[in-house]
Structures are given as structure tokens and as C-alpha cells.
Amino acid sequence: MKNTFVNAIKAGQAVDDIFVARDKQIAYKKDGDAYLNLGLTDRTGEVKAVAWENVQAISKAFSAGDYVRVKGNVRQYRDALQLVVRHIELPDPADVDARDFLPATERDVDQMLERLIQISQTVENEHLSRLLSAFFEDKTFVDLFKTAPAAKRMHHAYLGGLLEHTLSIALLIQAISGHYMGVDKDLLLTGGILHDIGKIHEFSYETHIDYSDAGRLLNHIVIGVEMLEKKIATINDFPDDLALMLKHMIVSHHGTREFGSPEPPKTLEAIILNYLDDLDAKVTAVRTFMDAADPEATWTSYHKVLERFFYKGKT
């Protein structure tokens, strides 16, 4: 059983426990001696680690991405904690519980899925309804969709995060879709439910969350369009123009080419989806960032991606 988690590690502490090894890299000092840099992760975070001695033997004992049992001591180095490694070995598989190493949603995934399916069943357009049913009746798709994260770091970056994010988008669409005239609610809801489906293959999430080969080479937008085309091909007489509108929603939901969309939103439904997707991602990311901050502090630290401090309020 794992007892030492990254978020509880302190300077001066001796460590003998299991982590996932990441970013393994041999480097060299000015005198030519080798040393090993790596990151050690569990579900609570990552700590940087370094091995100064027995570098070749330690390096040969494991590969990046492996579960490893690490012995060493923690020190403070350049305003951050660093674990100085003395020994690394592969652990007994019986000692590894995957739930210790990947963050996961705190919500019930089966309940979230059931709620999302209920919302999908409110779609009245026959073709869109059949399309959604085709996805939710696909057990392989559903199993991955329930498990996948929505991102590597920025938002919903945990198991079940994709489902949690998608349900949030669907609920937001239900709340605001009747506010604007001329919006096709069925199209908007279907596009909202399917906009991120490519993420089930964009990420790998066995021992840690990272991009898969397909994710790096294609990204979830391209993968999502391919998945949509395959499902549409199984439905007789699916209208070409409706398929085109759905593809456009997937292609444009990041808003601009700068943020990864080949085309910007060019329909009312695509515009709404883009802003709701951005809203849910940013609110969740900032809330997570605030929760991780010093509970007694009025302000968070500087958020490098969003380029600002966030005000938490006075306790």
C-alpha cells in the first residue's frame, strides 16, 4: 500500500515508496560525470528527482512511464522540493494500486453518464437522435468516454474529466439555448455532446496522463471528425448538410487557429459552443488553481497560462 504522496512530502524527509517515473533524462555535469533527472508522480502531483550516484545502474532499472519503488531523501532546491535518489527498482505488481497514481473525478461517473444520456434523449431531430444513440450504445466508446481526461493539465485533467466536462457543456446548453432566436437546439446539443469525443484517443491514461501518438500527430479535433464520419456512415440517409454542420462545430470549437481550430466558428451553434466550452474550461481551471493555493492567502500565486493572479477573497 502506498503511504507517501507527493503533496505531503517535506524537505528533510526520507522516502521509500512507489511512484510513476516520468521525463527520464541523463545529463552531464561540467566535469563530464553523468546524473539522472526525472519526475516522480502520483495522483496528488509531481516532484522532481535527481540521482547523482550509480547513475547507469539506476537508469537501467526502469523506463519512463514505469511504476518504480524509490528510496531517497527530499531537499529544498531553488525554491522547490527535489528528491535525491539513492535506489530505484521495479515494484511487485501486487503493491501497485492504479488509483494511487492518477487523479480522478470525485463525482459518480455512472450517474454522470446516465444524466448525459437522459439529456441526449431530449433531441427531437431523428437523425441526430440516432447518431447520439449510436455512440452511447457503443460499449467500447462508452468505456473510454467514462474514463478519459479532458486535458493533460489545463482543465478536467483527471480520469472522468471528459465526461464531467461534456455533461457540464450539455447542462449549459440546456440553460441558454432558448435565449437566442434562430438557434437549432438539437444541433447545438448534439455538437456539445460530441465536440470532444476525439479526446478518448488523444490521451493515454494508464500510469499517467499524456498525449498518445495519435494525439500528438493528429489532435482530438481531427480524431473527433474521423469518429463522427464513421458513426454517420452507419446511419441510413443522414443528411449531408447536417453532417457538415456537426463537423464544423467540432472543427471550430476552440475558436481560432491560434488555439487549434482549423476554422473559426461560422454558425450560431458553433459560436455558442465555442464560448461555453471556453467558459467551462476556464472556470474549472481557475477553481482548481484556487483550491490548490494556500488556504490562508487572499490571492493565488501567478497563473502562467492565464497570466494573472486570482483573488480568493478574505477568510
Stockholm file with secondary structure:
# STOCKHOLM 1.0

chainA/1-315         MKNTFVNAIKAGQAVDDIFVARDKQIAYKKDGDAYLNLGLTDRTGEVKAVAWENVQAISKAFSAGDYVRVKGNVRQYRDALQLVVRHIELPDPADVDARDFLPATERDVDQMLERLIQISQTVENEHLSRLLSAFFEDKTFVDLFKTAPAAKRMHHAYLGGLLEHTLSIALLIQAISGHYMGVDKDLLLTGGILHDIGKIHEFSYETHIDYSDAGRLLNHIVIGVEMLEKKIATINDFPDDLALMLKHMIVSHHGTREFGSPEPPKTLEAIILNYLDDLDAKVTAVRTFMDAADPEATWTSYHKVLERFFYKGKT
#=GR chainA/1-315 SS CCCCCGGGCCTTCEEEEEEEEEEEEEEECTTSCEEEEEEEEETTEEEEEEECSSHHHHHHTCCTTCEEEEEEEEEEETTEEEEEEEEEECCCGGGCCGGGTSCBCSSCHHHHHHHHHHHHTTCCCHHHHHHHHHHHTCHHHHHHHHHCCSCSSSSSCSBTHHHHHHHHHHHHHHHHTTTSTTCCHHHHHHHHHHTTTTHHHHEEESSSEEECHHHHHTCHHHHHHHHHHHHHTTSTTCCHHHHHHHHHHHHHTTCSGGGTCSSCCCSHHHHHHHHHHHHHHHHHHHHHHHHTSCTTCSBCCCBTTTTBCCBCCCC
#=GC SS_cons         CCCCCGGGCCTTCEEEEEEEEEEEEEEECTTSCEEEEEEEEETTEEEEEEECSSHHHHHHTCCTTCEEEEEEEEEEETTEEEEEEEEEECCCGGGCCGGGTSCBCSSCHHHHHHHHHHHHTTCCCHHHHHHHHHHHTCHHHHHHHHHCCSCSSSSSCSBTHHHHHHHHHHHHHHHHTTTSTTCCHHHHHHHHHHTTTTHHHHEEESSSEEECHHHHHTCHHHHHHHHHHHHHTTSTTCCHHHHHHHHHHHHHTTCSGGGTCSSCCCSHHHHHHHHHHHHHHHHHHHHHHHHTSCTTCSBCCCBTTTTBCCBCCCC
//
